[in-house]
Amino acid sequence: MVNKNLINAFIDQLLDSTTEEKLAYEATIIELLGGDQNTKVTNLPKRRGRSDGGIDGRIKVIAPQINKVYHSEGLSFQKGNNIIQDAGISIKIQTQKFTREQFGGFKDDLERENLYIGIIISATGLSPDAQRRIDDVNIEGIYQFIHIPLGDILAGNINLFPIQLADKNICDRIVEYLNKMS
């Protein structure tokens, strides 16, 4: 078992790092999870420059396929069989908790990209309002959001229930990376 005090000290060090260092840590987290941070984002105005549009990266997961169905009454969604698909990742290495407003922006960004799974990784947790909104959206059954505290990732405790990671070697990569750092 990993020492919680060591993990908390490491997170405190990450929180005190520069913006550039935090971006590098985010990239490392995405890489360790088997994700892609360089995926093109659609429908953003050119003024955004290198901005990722609110999605820090994508990772392959196994979850029910969601199909949009258009009919005379409007739009509905149908769940299909489990398939390998992209999930959007939002990583927040910040002293404030992940807010309801940040969640709303992240959900909007997933909708724009036709993604239905969102993974939130935060150093300091979720605000109560964000947690409540995530619970409400998850109950609706179309979108699925999972929060993973950064400390859990550092401890190798990655639980995405009810979805699964498509890449089964994540814990091995994390341990290998942490061994290189020590």
Secondary structure as GFF3:
##gff-version 3
##sequence-region A 1 182
A	DSSP	alpha_helix	4	15	.	.	.	ID=ss1
A	DSSP	alpha_helix	19	32	.	.	.	ID=ss2
A	DSSP	three_ten_helix	46	48	.	.	.	ID=ss3
A	DSSP	beta_strand	57	71	.	.	.	ID=ss4
A	DSSP	beta_strand	74	92	.	.	.	ID=ss5
A	DSSP	alpha_helix	100	112	.	.	.	ID=ss6
A	DSSP	beta_strand	117	122	.	.	.	ID=ss7
A	DSSP	alpha_helix	128	140	.	.	.	ID=ss8
A	DSSP	beta_strand	144	149	.	.	.	ID=ss9
A	DSSP	alpha_helix	150	154	.	.	.	ID=ss10
A	DSSP	beta_strand	164	165	.	.	.	ID=ss11
A	DSSP	alpha_helix	170	181	.	.	.	ID=ss12
###
